[in-house]
Amino acid sequence: MQLQYLKSLLFFMVVANAASLFSQKNETVLVHGKVYDSYTREVVSAATVSVSGGSAGVITDERGEFSLMLPVNERVTVNLTHIGYYPYSFTHIPQKNAPMDLVIYFIPKDLNLEAVLITGNHFHSKFEEISNLAGVVEGVDLQKNLGLTLAATLKNETGLAIRSMGPAPARPVIRGLGGDRILFTEDGAKTADLSSTSPDHALTIEPFSITRADIIRGPRVLLFSPVTLGGVVNVVRHDIPVENFSGISAGAGSYYESANNGFLYGGRTELGTGPLVVQAGFTSRSSTNLRTPGGTLKNSFSSITGFSVGGSWVTEPGFMGYSYRSIDMEYGIPGGFVGSHPNGVRISVFRNVYSAKGSLNFDSGLLHNLTLHYSRSFYRHKEYERNDLIGAEFRIVDHYAYLNLEHHIFGFNEDGVIGLSGQLRDFEVGGFVFTPYSTSKNLALYFWQPFNYNGLSFEFSGRVNGDVITPRTTKKADIGIIRERDFITWSFSASMIYGLSESLFAGTNLSRSSRVPTIEELFSEGPHLAAYSYETGNPDLESESGLGYELFIYWRSKGLYALLNAYYYSLDGFILPRNTGRTNYQTFLPIYATSGEDANLTGFEFETEVEPFSGFTLSSRISYTSGSFAAGGALPQIPPLKLVFGANYRFGSGATIELSTETAMAQERTDSFESPTAGYTIVNSGIYQPFTLGRFTGLLSAGVDNLFDIEYRNHLSRVKSIMPEAGRNFRTTLRIYFH
């Protein structure tokens, strides 16, 4: 009897477990999506949406929308196809009680996948959605805002300002933070130049050749940099092709602006046969002195030539490839103010990069992808006081590598990344600069992990850095003992978003940031003639650290999105060069001394876009940062409150006309020996039209910046005392693609 009871109990348990497993296996979650044409931004109907290995798919309706049921906790691959567009696929693990809303952009077959406007994207989480809406510049938006520099192209993005010393060396500043707190990367690899060290050093990224610019903040920053309080600007070009295709495609274009007779042209072609894909591209740019309402800014010319070539062997398991890129530039630094040369300084820069990259996909439940990258960069920078006299010369040889593993090891319901990176940099100077020849080494271990739980989206990341900075010789100098310095630093960041309703979301970010001083901040001692300063470093500097707190609210519904951020940064040992008010009378240059001071930054950002009726859109962006030393007084070089309002109307066959205003309030909170700046409002306008002619597709745009020729000054400009910003500026862009 007892044996019979045990048999019955065992049978019941087996059946119950089987039923439970069957029930879990058949649980599903609803996925809703909307498909757009990446070029015209119109919805795409009659597209097929299916799951690999599943039953027949669904079709997008006349609004471009679809709904699909996907199994919970199973890795599925969703495929989207349409006769007029390139197919698109993505892999995801749906979660219980976590419905997905996707926004997917199809690439028209008339356009080349690599040279074109937008890459398809989908949102695994609200983090990705917010990042794509507020932190990505691509497609039509990238082309219609194109400028001669990357800073000019991104200038109206929320939270960004421009640090400049003339048009050519302009560089973006995010939330009042500049220098190497803002890292620039190309296809995920660090850009090896000196643009972060001085306002006269230009960024060696030419914007005409890029497909997309990602402004990365939050936990993902730690995949690239230990400075969580700044950000990463990653430009995407795919010099090493990562997608396979057959045939030939090409793109070409030109850009002109009247304020400096700036003209830029370039092109790229790509050939695919079997698993082999090769590409080659070039750009050329030239501009004369900048015209302003106050006159001509002398010695503000620039010229750039860029070239790239690359190839990749692409198969189903992954790819491996190699590329070469070079840029040769020459530009002027204006003169005419205290400490400057009467006629300014001419700067010549050359950089080349050899890169190798491979990626391997794994058919495994734990390991999904392995990516290995290596690049070797050479950078040479010369500053001429006269045609025959070099005042300063810098030379860098940089080796950089990273290994990233995309995994599912820890059981979270989203893939994470574990990585290792290393960098070796040889830094050599010449001319009248007295920074010693030095070598810096860096080794970093990092991770990033997103996951979702019951309507909550989480991301967290960490990074440990080891840095050694070694001068060629140890010696006693006026600034202290020049010697080897080593640093161990760590950073951490965590973000959370919670859905308060179907449209309203709230979130927070907590982060711990770290940064080591640069070679120049430690060891500089002498004149920097192009920057018109006498710079003194501090070999006793410790690493900089900071805590960041951020709250944000996000709303998205049909025809409306809005994002509000408020942040507070507390910085220990904030490293910065400050004007001491003293003059070195051997060179008659103002002395800038580097120190580490406790400081804090507070600010907010708001952006919104609303479509009151079809084809008409209103937008606004507001950015504000306030910076103070803990001991009292304002931080230097903090941008004022900035407001950008815009309206655009789409009509006819995709043509769009737009009108915008850019307003900056007066900046009167300044550091000692820093001058205040008056506020201003300028008006900009533009029109752009996509077109198709047989197998050619393109975009033609025209615009006017500073429509009423207003005289205004940028608070972060080192030459604002002698000349205002550009006057009325007519711009035209033409891009054509062939496939």
N, C-alpha and C positions, 0 to 999 in steps of 0.2 A: 504493500500500500504506500509506504513511504517512498519507495523507488519510483512508483508510478507518479506520485506527487512531484518529485524532483524532475522527472521527465517532462511533465506538463509545464512546470515552472520554467524549465530551460527552453522549451518550445515557445512559450509565451514571450520570454525575453528576446529570443532570436527574431521573432516576428515583429515585436515592438521596435527593436533597434533597426531592423530592415525598413520598417515603415518610417521611422524617424529619419534615417539616411535618405530614403526615397523622397520624403517631404523636403528635406534640406536641399537635396540635389535639384529639385524642381522649383525652388523658390526663384522668383524673377523680380527684376526692378525695371521701371519704365525709363526709357531714354528718349528724350525729345530733342530735335535738332532743327536747324535752319541753314540752308545752303545758299551761298552768294557767289556771284561772278567776281573774282578778285580784281578784275580790271574796271568794269562798269559799276560794281557794287549793287547790281540788280539781283533779285532772287533767281534761283535756278529751279525750274519745275521739271518733272519727268526724269529726275535722276534716280538711279537704282541704289538702294541701301541694303546690304546683306551681311550676314555673318559667315565667316569661313567655316565650312563643314556643316552649316545649318541648312534649314529649309529655305524656300524661296523668300526673297527679300521684299521690301516695301518700296513705294514710289513717292518721291516728294510731290506735294500738291502745288496748286497754282501760287501759293504763298512761299514756296520753297521749303515747306516744313514737312517733317516726318516724325513718326513715333515708332519705337521698337522695344520689344521686351527682351531683356538679356538675363541669363542665369547669374545668380548671386555667387560671389567668391570663386568664379571660374575665369581664367584668362581667355578672353575672346578677341578675335580680330575682326573689326568692322570695315567693310569695303564699300566705297562709293564710286559709282561709274556713271558716265554720261557720254553720249556719242561726240559731243563737241568739246569735251574737256579731258584733261589728263586724269586717270584714275587716282584715287587717294585712299589710303588705308591707315588705320591706327589700332593699337592694342591696348586693352584696358581690363581691369578686374573690378566689375561692378560690386557695390556694397549694398547690404540690406538697409532700407530706409534712407537711401541716399540717391534720389533721382538725379539724373544728369541733364543739363541743358547745354547743348553743343552749338557753337557757331563755326561753320566750316566754309573756307574760301576755296573755290575751284579755280584751277589754272586753265584758261582757254588754250586749246591746242594751237592756236595761232601764235602763242607766246612761248618763248624758251623758258623752261623750268628754272634755270639757274640765273639767266640774265634779267629776269623779269621783275615784275612789280611786287608780288606778294607770294610767300610760300603758304600753303594751306596750314591752318592751325585748328586745334580743338582744345577744349578746356577740361582737364581732368579734375580741376578743383577751382574754387573761387580765387585762389592765389594766381593761377595761370590766367584766369579771366581778367582780373584787375591788371596784371602785368601786361597783357596784350592790349588792353584798352588804354592804359595810362603810361606804359613804359616801352612801347614799340613804335618806331617810325619806319614806315615801309610804303611800297606801292606809290599810289598817286600822292599821298601825303608827303612822302620823301621827295618826289620829283618836283612838286609845285613849291616846296620850301627850300629847294636846293640853293646853296650859296657856294662861294669860292673856297670856304673852309668848313670843316665839320661843325665848328662852333656856330658859324653863321647859319648852318642848316638846321641846327637843333635849338636855336636861341629862344623860341617861343614854347618849348616844352615846359611843363609845370615844374617849378623848383630850380630851373637852370638859369644861370646868368653867364656873362662872357667876361673873362679876364683878358686884357689886351695891352699891347704896346705898339699899336699900329694894326692894320687889318690882317697881315700874314700870320703873326704868332698868336692869334686869338685862340683861347682854350676854354672849354666849359668849366663852370663852377656849379656844384650841386649843394643847395642848402647852406651856402656860405663857405663850403669847404672846397679847397682846390689842391694844387700840387699832386703828390702821389697818393693822397687820400681818394682821388678819383683815378681809377685804373682804366686804361684803354687796352682793349684786346681785339685781335683780328682773327675771326673764326675760332675764338676761344683761347688763343695764344697771346701772351703779353706783348705789347708794342715796346720795342727797345729803342727809346730815344731819350732826349733830355728835356722834353717839353714840360715836365712836372717840376723842374728845378729852378726855372727863372722865367719871368714874363717875356723875355726877348727870344725864347726858344720855341720854335714852331712845332706843332704836332705833325708827324709824318704820316698822316692818313688823308688820302684824297677822297672826298665824298662822292664824286661822280661815279666811281667804280663799285660802290657798295650796293647790295640788294636790300639790306635792312640794318637798322640800328636798334639794339636792345639796351634800354636803360635799366640795369638790374639793381634792385635793393632788397633788403631783408635777408633771410637765411642763405639764399643762393649765392650771395656775394662771397661767402667763405669758400666756395669752390675755386675762387680765383685770387682772393686777397684777404688779409687778416683785418682790414679796416672796414668794419660793419657800418660805421657811421657815415661813410662816404657813399660810394657806389661804384658800379662797373658799367662802362659803356662798351658794349661788344658790337663790332661791325661785322656783318656777314657778307662774304664774297664767294666762298667756296673755291678758292684758288686750287685746292685739291678737290676735284669733283667727288660727290658722295652718292649721287644717284645715277643709275644706268639709263641710257636711251640710245636709240639708233637714228642715224642721220646727221644732218648738219643744222646748226642754228647760229644766228648772229644777231648782234645788237650794236647800234651806233647812236651817237647823239652829240648835241652841242648846247652850250649855255653862254649867254651874254648878259652883262650888266653895264649900265652906262656910267655909274658914279666913278668908275676907275678904268673904263674901257676894258673890263675884264672879259676875256674870251677863253672858253674851255671846250675841248672836243675829245672824244674818245670812242672806243669800240671794243667789242669782245666777240670772239667766235668760239664755238664748241663743236667737236666732232665725236660721234659715238659709233663704234663698230664692234659688235660682239660685246665682250666684257670690258673693252678698252674705251675710256673717255678721256679726251685731251682738250685743253682750252688755252687760249692766249688772249691777252688784252693790253691796251695801252691808253694813256691819257696825257693830254698836254694842256697847260694852262698858262696864261700870261695876263698881267694887269699893270696899268700905269699908276701914277700917283692919285690918291683919293681926292675927289672934289667934295667940299663941304660948303655949307652956307657962309662959313667964315673965311673961305679961301681954300687953297690947295695944300694938302698935307704932304710936304716934300719928303722924298726918299721913302715912300710907302709902296713902292712897286713890288711885284713878285712874279716869279716864273717857276713852273714845275713840269717835270716830265716823269711819267711813271710807266712801268712795263711789268707784265706778269706772264708766266707760262706754267702750266701744270698738267699732270696726267694721273689717272687712277685706273686700277684694275678692279672692277666692281662685279661681284658675284652675289648669289643669294646669301651666303654666310657672312658677307661683309665686304670690305674694300681695303686696298692699300695704295698709297699714292705719294707723289713728290711734287714740289712746286718751287719756283723761284720768283721773287718780286723785288723790284728796285724802285727807288724814288730819288730824283735829283732836283734840288730846289735852290733858288736864290731869291733873297728878299731884302728889303731895306727896313731899318729901324729909324724912325724920324728923329731929328735933332731940334734944337732951338729952345730947350728949357734948361733949368739949373743942372749943372753937372754933365750935360750932354755935349756931344761934338756938334759944332755949328751945322755941318752938313749930314749928320747922322752916321750910321754904321751899316755896312753891307755884310750880309751873312750868307754863307754857302753851306749847304747840307747835302750829304749823300748817305743813303742807307740801303742795304740789300739784305734779304732774308732767304735762306735755304730751309725748306720745311719738309718733313716726312711725317706721314700719319697713316695709321692702320686701325681698322675696327673689325671686330669679330663677334658675331652673334652666336649665342649658345641656345640650344634646344633643351633647356633645363629649368626645373622649377625654382632653383636657387640662384643661378648665375645667368644673366641675360645678355650682357654685352661687355666687351673689353676694348678700350680705346687707348692707343699709345701715340704720343706726339713728341717730336723733337724738332727744334729750330735753332739755327745758328745765324745771328745777326751781326752785321758790321755797320757801325755808325761813325761818320766823320763830320765835324762841325767846325767851320772857320769863321772868325769875325774880323773883318777888314776895316781898319780906321781910314786907310787910303787904299788905292788900287794895289800898292806894292807893300803894304805894311799890315801884317797879321797881329791884331791885338790879343786875340785869344784863340786857342785851338783845343778841341776835345775829341777824343777817340775812344770808342767803346767796342769791345768784342764780347758778345753776350751769347751764352748757351742756355737754353731753357728746354725742359722736358716735363711731361706729366703722364701719369698712368691712372686712368679712371676705370672703375669696375662698377657696372650697373647690376644690382643684385636684388634678391628677395630673401636674404639670409635670415633676417630677424623676425620674419613672420608678419610684418606690417602689410596692410592691404594696398600699398603703393610701392613701386620700385624706388630704392635708394641708391646713393652713390658713395663709394669709398675711393679715395684717391691719394696719390703721392706725387709731389712735384719737387723739382730741383732747379736751381739757377746758379750759374757761375758768370760773373761779370768782371772784365778787366777794364779799368777806367784810367785813362792817361790824359794829361793836359799839357799845353804848351803856350807859347806867347808870353804875355805878361800876367798870366794867372798862376797863382802859387799854391793851389790845392795839390797835395802830393799824389803821385801815381799810387793807385790802390786797387785791391781786389776784394770783391764781396761775394760771399757764398750764402746760399739759402736752401734749406730743406724743410718741406712742409708735409704734414699728414692731416687729412681733412675728411669730413663726411657730411652728407646732406640726406635728410630723410623726411618725406611727407607721408601723411596718412590721414584717413577719415574715420570718424566714429560718431554714430548717431547724430548726424547733422552738423558735427564740428569738423572743420578742416584744420590740420596741424602741419607745421613745418618746423624742423629744428636742425641745427648744424653746428659743427665745431671745427676748430683748426688749431694746430700747434705748429709754431714756426721756430726754427733755429737759424740764426744769422751770425756770420762772422765777417767783420770788415777789417782788412789788413792793409795798412800803408806800407810802402816799399821800405821805408826806414823809420825807426823810432827816434824822435828828437824832441827837445824842449823848444817851444816856440812862444811868442808873445801871448797867444791865446790859451796856452797850456801844453801839456805833454801829448804829442802826436804818437799814438800807440794803437795796437790791435784792440778792437772792441768785439765782444761777443754778447748775444742776446738770446734768451729763450722767452717767447711770448705765447699767449694763448687767447683765443677769441671764441665766443659762443653767441648764438642767436636763435630765438624761438618766436614763432608767430602762430596765432590762432584766429580763426574766423568762425562766427556762429550765425546761423540764419535765424533772424527774428521773425521773418515772414518769407513768402515766396520771392519778394523783391528787395527786402531790406536785410542788410548784413552788417554786423559790427565785429571789430577785431582789434588785436593788440600785438605789438612786437616789443620784445625785450632783448637787448643785445649787450655784449661786452666786446669792445673793440681794442685792438692793439696796433702799434706801429713803431718801427725802429727808425732812428734818424738816418738820413742819407749821408753819403760820403761828403757832399758839399756842406751839409749842416754841421758835420763834425769837424772837418779839417780846413775849410776855406779860410784864406787869409790874404786878401789883396784886392786889387781893382777888378771889377767885371765891367769892361768898358761899354759893351753893347747894352747892358742893363742900367748903365749910368749910376753905378753904386760901388762903394767899397765894402766888400762883404767879409765879415769875420764869423767863423764857426765857433763851436764849443765842443772840444773833444771829451768833455765830462758829461755830456747829455745822457740821460737815461731814456728808456723806451717810453713812448706815449701810450696812455690807456684811456678808456672812456666807457661810460655806461649810457645806453640810449633807451628811452621809453617813448613809445608811439601808440596812439589810439587812432582808429579810423572807422568811418561809417561809409557804407557803399550801398547805393540804390540802383537797381537796374530793372526796367520794365519796358514794354513796347514803346518806342519813341522817346525814351528818357534814360539817361544814366547820370549819376553824380557820385563824386568821391571826395570826402573830407578827411584830411590828416592833421593831427596835432602832435608835435614832438618836442622832447626835451633831451639834450645831450649834456652830460657832465664829464669834462675832460681833465685828466690829471697829466701834468707835464706837456701841455699842448705846445708843440714845437713850431716856432714861426720866426722869421726875420723881421725886426722892427727898425724903423727909422729912429736913430738915436738923437737926431737933431744936431749932431756933430759933423764936421767936415774933415776929411783927410786932405791936408793942404799940399801934400806932394802931388796929388792927382786932382784936387779940387772936386772930389766926389763925396756925396753924402754917405755916411757910415751906417750900414745896416748890420745889426748884431743879432745872432741867433740865440734864442733862449727857450726854455721850457716853462710855461706858465699854466697854472690852473685856470680853467675857463668854463663857460657854459654857453650853449646855444639853445634858443627857444624859437619855435615858429609854427606856422600852419600852411597848408596848401588846400586849395579847393578847385575842382574842375567839374564842369557839367556840360552836357550836350542834350538838346531837346529838339525833337522834330514835330512842331505843331501841326504841320500838314505835309503831305507827301512831297518830297523834293526840296523842302525848305528846312534848314537847320540853323539853330542858334547855339553858340558855345561861349564859355567863359573859363578863364584860368586865372587864379590868384595865388601868389606866392609871397610869403613874408618870413624873414629870419632876423632875429636879434641876437647879437653876440656880445658877451661881457667877460672881462677878467674877473676871477673870483675876488681879487683884491680891490676891484673897482675900476671903472673905465671901460670904454667900448673897444671891442676887438677891431683891428684894421680890416679893410677890404671886405666889408659885409654889404651885400647888395640891398637896395631899398625895396619897399613894397612894390610889387609889379602886378599889373592887371592886363589881361589880354581878352578882348571881346571880339567875337566874330559872327558873321552871318553869311550863309551861302545858299544858293538856289540852283538846283539842277533842272535843266530844261532840254528840249529837243532830243538829240541822239547822244545823251550823256554829257553834254556841255555843262559846266558849272561856273558860276560867277560868284565871287566872294568879296566881302568888305570887312576889314578888321581894324581895331584900334589897339595900340600898345601904350600903356601908361605906366610911368615910374614915378613914385612919390619922391620928394626931396630927401636926401640922406644927410642928416645933420649930426647923427651919433657917430663920431669919428675918433680915431686914436690920436694921440699927440703927433703933431707934424703931418697929419693927414687932412686934406682940404675937403670941406663939404661939397655937395653937388645938388643943383636945383632939379626939381621934378620936370616932367615933360609928358606930352601926349602926341603921338604921331599916328597917322592914318595910312593904311596899306590897302591895296586892292589887287584883284587878279581874276583871270579867267583861264580855264583849261578845258581842252577838248580831246577825248580819245578818238581814234579813227582806225579803220581797217581798209586796206587796199589790197585785195587778193590775199596773198600769203604774208603781206606786211601788216603789222599792227603797231600803233604808236600813240604818243601823247604830245600834244602841242600846248604849251602854256605861256602866258604873258602876264606880267604884273608890274605894279608900281609901289615901291616902298617910300615912306615919307612923302606922301602925295603932295603935301602943302609946303615942302621944303623948309621944315622947321629946324631951327638951330637947337641942338640938345647935346648933352654930354653923358657918357657912360661912367658911373661912379668907379668902376673897376678898371678904367683905362689909365695907364701911366702917362699918356700924352694929352689928357683932357685939359691941361693948363694952357696948351698952345693952340688946340684946334678941336672943334666939335666933331660929332659923328657925321656919317655920310649924309648928303643932302638928297634931293629927289633922285630916285634910282629906278630906271626902267630895266626889267628883267625878262628874258625869254628863254625857254627851254624846249628842245625838240628831242624826243627819243623815238627810235624806230627799231622794231624787232622782226626778224625773219625766221621762219621754221619750215 
